[in-house]
């Protein structure tokens, strides 16, 4: 299992477009991937789940993965969250 906290830097937060990019990236991995914000955890491969978190700019989320490619998944998704701009 791999887990890391990351701060969302996109000025629009994790709304529809960045959420879709995040989900597309997460879906490339075999691991089960979750995102947590303020104690609420959702499937990182679900658009409705990710959107339901309503992640705003400068909020911190936890990305958690379990499976063979968990470390790689968490690292790549954290890099995406930290660097994504529209």
Backbone as a printed PyTorch tensor [residue, N CA C, xyz], in Angstrom:
tensor([[[  0.8460,  -1.1890,   0.0000],
         [  0.0000,   0.0000,   0.0000],
         [  0.8830,   1.2410,   0.0000]],

        [[  0.4700,   2.2420,  -0.7460],
         [  1.1830,   3.5140,  -0.8070],
         [  0.1900,   4.6240,  -0.5160]],

        [[  0.6830,   5.6810,   0.1050],
         [ -0.1900,   6.7960,   0.4900],
         [  0.6400,   8.0650,   0.5460]],

        [[  0.0430,   9.1600,   0.0870],
         [  0.7380,  10.4450,   0.1470],
         [ -0.2870,  11.5710,   0.1680]],

        [[  0.0340,  12.6170,   0.9310],
         [ -0.8030,  13.8180,   0.9280],
         [ -0.2480,  14.7880,  -0.1020]],

        [[ -1.1450,  15.4970,  -0.7590],
         [ -0.7470,  16.4470,  -1.7900],
         [ -1.7040,  17.6400,  -1.7450]],

        [[ -1.1670,  18.8210,  -2.0210],
         [ -1.9770,  20.0360,  -2.0640],
         [ -2.3390,  20.3490,  -3.5100]],

        [[ -3.6060,  20.6140,  -3.7480],
         [ -4.1010,  20.9230,  -5.0900],
         [ -3.6840,  22.3480,  -5.4410]],

        [[ -2.9220,  22.4930,  -6.5130],
         [ -2.4030,  23.8100,  -6.9000],
         [ -3.1940,  24.4630,  -8.0330]],

        [[ -4.0180,  23.6950,  -8.7330],
         [ -4.7980,  24.2510,  -9.8290],
         [ -5.7250,  25.3390,  -9.2890]],

        [[ -5.7170,  26.5410,  -9.8770],
         [ -6.5600,  27.6400,  -9.3900],
         [ -8.0590,  27.3200,  -9.3740]],

        [[ -8.4780,  26.3340, -10.1340],
         [ -9.8890,  25.9460, -10.1550],
         [-10.1730,  24.7310,  -9.2850]],

        [[ -9.1730,  24.2120,  -8.6220],
         [ -9.3620,  23.0230,  -7.8010],
         [ -9.4260,  21.7710,  -8.6570]],

        [[-10.1540,  20.7890,  -8.1850],
         [-10.2750,  19.5140,  -8.9040],
         [-11.6900,  19.4100,  -9.4690]],

        [[-12.0520,  20.3870, -10.3140],
         [-13.3870,  20.3970, -10.9260],
         [-13.4000,  19.4760, -12.1470]],

        [[-14.3690,  19.5830, -13.0050],
         [-14.6230,  18.6190, -14.0790],
         [-13.4140,  18.2730, -14.9520]],

        [[-12.7690,  19.2530, -15.5610],
         [-11.6780,  18.9390, -16.4880],
         [-10.4830,  18.3030, -15.7800]],

        [[ -9.9330,  18.9230, -14.7250],
         [ -8.8050,  18.2620, -14.0600],
         [ -9.1960,  16.9330, -13.4100]],

        [[-10.4290,  16.8240, -12.9570],
         [-10.8870,  15.5540, -12.3800],
         [-10.9030,  14.4690, -13.4530]],

        [[-11.3390,  14.8160, -14.6520],
         [-11.3680,  13.8460, -15.7520],
         [ -9.9590,  13.3890, -16.1160]],

        [[ -9.0170,  14.3210, -16.1590],
         [ -7.6200,  13.9680, -16.4470],
         [ -7.0750,  13.0700, -15.3370]],

        [[ -7.3890,  13.4010, -14.0990],
         [ -6.9470,  12.6000, -12.9540],
         [ -7.4860,  11.1690, -13.0680]],

        [[ -8.7630,  11.0400, -13.3800],
         [ -9.4060,   9.7290, -13.4760],
         [ -8.8310,   8.9200, -14.6330]],

        [[ -8.5860,   9.5690, -15.7680],
         [ -7.9720,   8.8750, -16.9000],
         [ -6.6080,   8.3200, -16.5060]],

        [[ -5.8460,   9.1110, -15.7780],
         [ -4.5280,   8.6650, -15.3310],
         [ -4.6640,   7.5310, -14.3230]],

        [[ -5.5470,   7.6830, -13.3560],
         [ -5.7460,   6.6490, -12.3310],
         [ -6.1980,   5.3300, -12.9530]],

        [[ -6.9910,   5.4090, -14.0020],
         [ -7.5300,   4.2060, -14.6350],
         [ -6.4710,   3.3830, -15.3560]],

        [[ -5.3140,   3.9500, -15.5810],
         [ -4.2190,   3.2150, -16.2330],
         [ -3.5640,   2.2020, -15.2980]],

        [[ -3.8420,   2.3250, -14.0160],
         [ -3.1960,   1.4660, -13.0270],
         [ -4.1210,   0.3360, -12.5980]],

        [[ -3.5150,  -0.7990, -12.2920],
         [ -4.2610,  -1.9640, -11.8150],
         [ -4.6940,  -1.7970, -10.3640]],

        [[ -3.9360,  -1.0340,  -9.6000],
         [ -4.1900,  -0.8690,  -8.1650],
         [ -5.5550,  -0.2510,  -7.8930]],

        [[ -6.0720,  -0.5450,  -6.7190],
         [ -7.2500,   0.1390,  -6.2050],
         [ -6.7600,   1.4820,  -5.6690]],

        [[ -7.3440,   2.5790,  -6.1390],
         [ -6.8740,   3.9130,  -5.7650],
         [ -8.0260,   4.7000,  -5.1500]],

        [[ -7.7450,   5.3340,  -4.0300],
         [ -8.7380,   6.1350,  -3.3130],
         [ -8.1990,   7.5410,  -3.0940]],

        [[ -9.1150,   8.5000,  -3.0010],
         [ -8.7780,   9.8710,  -2.6190],
         [ -9.5650,  10.1720,  -1.3540]],

        [[ -8.8990,  10.8260,  -0.4130],
         [ -9.5680,  11.1960,   0.8310],
         [ -9.4080,  12.6880,   1.0750]],

        [[-10.5050,  13.3070,   1.5000],
         [-10.4940,  14.7150,   1.9040],
         [-11.4050,  14.8490,   3.1130]],

        [[-10.8570,  15.3820,   4.1840],
         [-11.6350,  15.5980,   5.4160],
         [-12.3910,  14.3460,   5.8690]],

        [[-11.7420,  13.1990,   5.7910],
         [-12.3410,  11.9630,   6.2670],
         [-13.2680,  11.2660,   5.2910]],

        [[-13.5750,  11.8940,   4.1580],
         [-14.4290,  11.2630,   3.1480],
         [-13.5310,  10.6440,   2.0830]],

        [[-13.7030,   9.3430,   1.8460],
         [-12.8710,   8.6270,   0.8860],
         [-13.7170,   8.1720,  -0.2910]],

        [[-13.1780,   8.3660,  -1.5160],
         [-13.8940,   7.9630,  -2.7290],
         [-12.9540,   7.2120,  -3.6630]],

        [[-13.5500,   6.4970,  -4.6020],
         [-12.8080,   5.7820,  -5.6370],
         [-12.2110,   6.8080,  -6.6020]],

        [[-10.8890,   6.7690,  -6.7730],
         [-10.2060,   7.7390,  -7.6330],
         [-10.4710,   7.5020,  -9.1110]],

        [[-11.1290,   6.4010,  -9.4420],
         [-11.4370,   6.0970, -10.8400],
         [-12.8920,   6.4220, -11.1780]],

        [[-13.5800,   7.0850, -10.2520],
         [-14.9910,   7.4380, -10.4300],
         [-15.1420,   8.9550, -10.5300]],

        [[-15.6380,   9.4410, -11.6630],
         [-15.8200,  10.8820, -11.8410],
         [-16.7840,  11.4410, -10.7970]],

        [[-17.8940,  10.7650, -10.5800],
         [-18.8560,  11.2520,  -9.5850],
         [-18.2440,  11.2710,  -8.1920]],

        [[-17.4660,  10.2410,  -7.8790],
         [-16.8150,  10.1910,  -6.5730],
         [-15.8580,  11.3470,  -6.3770]],

        [[-14.9840,  11.5540,  -7.3560],
         [-13.9970,  12.6330,  -7.2570],
         [-14.6920,  13.9880,  -7.2090]],

        [[-15.6990,  14.1900,  -8.0470],
         [-16.4200,  15.4650,  -8.0580],
         [-17.1410,  15.7030,  -6.7310]],

        [[-17.5990,  14.6360,  -6.0880],
         [-18.3400,  14.7860,  -4.8290],
         [-17.4620,  15.3310,  -3.7020]],

        [[-16.1550,  15.2240,  -3.8470],
         [-15.2570,  15.7750,  -2.8250],
         [-15.1840,  17.3010,  -2.8820]],

        [[-15.5240,  17.8840,  -4.0380],
         [-15.4970,  19.3440,  -4.2200],
         [-14.1720,  19.9400,  -3.7400]],

        [[-13.0830,  19.4200,  -4.2890],
         [-11.7450,  19.8620,  -3.8790],
         [-11.4530,  21.2360,  -4.4650]],

        [[-11.1300,  22.1660,  -3.5850],
         [-10.8430,  23.5520,  -3.9730],
         [ -9.3310,  23.7840,  -4.0150]],

        [[ -8.9080,  24.8880,  -4.6290],
         [ -7.4750,  25.1980,  -4.6750],
         [ -6.8850,  25.2730,  -3.2700]],

        [[ -5.6670,  24.8240,  -3.1460],
         [ -4.8910,  24.8510,  -1.8970],
         [ -5.4150,  23.9130,  -0.8180]],

        [[ -6.3570,  23.0440,  -1.1550],
         [ -6.7950,  22.0270,  -0.2010],
         [ -5.8810,  20.8070,  -0.3260]],

        [[ -5.7340,  20.0960,   0.7790],
         [ -4.8880,  18.9100,   0.8010],
         [ -5.7560,  17.6640,   0.7350]],

        [[ -5.3500,  16.7500,  -0.1390],
         [ -6.0220,  15.4630,  -0.2550],
         [ -4.9980,  14.3590,  -0.0090]],

        [[ -5.4910,  13.1900,   0.3190],
         [ -4.6320,  12.0200,   0.4650],
         [ -4.9560,  11.0640,  -0.6680]],

        [[ -3.9170,  10.6330,  -1.3720],
         [ -4.0800,   9.6420,  -2.4290],
         [ -3.5210,   8.3320,  -1.8900]],

        [[ -4.3360,   7.3000,  -1.9510],
         [ -3.9770,   6.0030,  -1.3740],
         [ -4.1960,   4.9240,  -2.4300]],

        [[ -3.2220,   4.0320,  -2.5870],
         [ -3.3510,   2.9490,  -3.5670],
         [ -2.9020,   1.6320,  -2.9540]],

        [[ -3.5460,   0.5690,  -3.4080],
         [ -3.1870,  -0.7670,  -2.9540],
         [ -3.1510,  -1.6920,  -4.1630]],

        [[ -2.0040,  -2.3390,  -4.3660],
         [ -1.8320,  -3.2470,  -5.4960],
         [ -0.3880,  -3.2400,  -5.9520]],

        [[ -0.1150,  -3.9800,  -7.0190],
         [  1.2600,  -4.1340,  -7.4970],
         [  1.8990,  -2.8250,  -7.9420]],

        [[  1.1340,  -1.9470,  -8.5520],
         [  1.7020,  -0.6900,  -9.0520],
         [  1.3160,   0.5040,  -8.1710]],

        [[  1.0540,   0.2440,  -6.9020],
         [  0.5760,   1.2850,  -5.9790],
         [  1.5520,   2.4510,  -5.8400]],

        [[  2.8380,   2.1570,  -5.6520],
         [  3.8370,   3.2270,  -5.4730],
         [  3.8760,   4.1400,  -6.6930]],

        [[  3.9380,   3.5380,  -7.8680],
         [  3.9890,   4.3130,  -9.1110],
         [  2.7140,   5.1230,  -9.2890]],

        [[  1.5820,   4.5200,  -8.9940],
         [  0.2970,   5.2090,  -9.1380],
         [  0.2400,   6.4460,  -8.2560]],

        [[  0.5920,   6.2950,  -6.9940],
         [  0.5360,   7.4260,  -6.0620],
         [  1.4960,   8.5240,  -6.5000]],

        [[  2.7080,   8.1640,  -6.8800],
         [  3.6860,   9.1760,  -7.2950],
         [  3.2080,   9.9400,  -8.5320]],

        [[  2.7320,   9.2200,  -9.5470],
         [  2.2880,   9.8880, -10.7750],
         [  1.0570,  10.7570, -10.5380]],

        [[  0.1290,  10.2740,  -9.7320],
         [ -1.0770,  11.0600,  -9.4650],
         [ -0.7650,  12.2960,  -8.6250]],

        [[  0.1480,  12.1770,  -7.6800],
         [  0.5490,  13.3470,  -6.8900],
         [  1.2350,  14.3800,  -7.7750]],

        [[  2.1030,  13.9230,  -8.6700],
         [  2.7600,  14.8470,  -9.5980],
         [  1.7300,  15.5590, -10.4680]],

        [[  0.7320,  14.8240, -10.9150],
         [ -0.3220,  15.4180, -11.7360],
         [ -1.0740,  16.4950, -10.9620]],

        [[ -1.4540,  16.1960,  -9.7340],
         [ -2.2030,  17.1520,  -8.9090],
         [ -1.3680,  18.3970,  -8.6350]],

        [[ -0.0840,  18.2200,  -8.4010],
         [  0.7920,  19.3560,  -8.0860],
         [  1.1160,  20.2180,  -9.2990]],

        [[  1.0590,  19.6350, -10.4910],
         [  1.5140,  20.3760, -11.6700],
         [  0.4090,  20.7450, -12.6540]],

        [[ -0.8070,  20.2260, -12.4810],
         [ -1.8620,  20.4540, -13.4680],
         [ -2.2990,  21.9130, -13.4880]],

        [[ -2.2910,  22.4900, -14.6850],
         [ -2.8570,  23.8280, -14.9050],
         [ -3.6750,  23.7810, -16.1860]],

        [[ -4.6560,  24.6400, -16.2660],
         [ -5.5180,  24.6560, -17.4530],
         [ -5.0230,  25.6500, -18.4620]]])
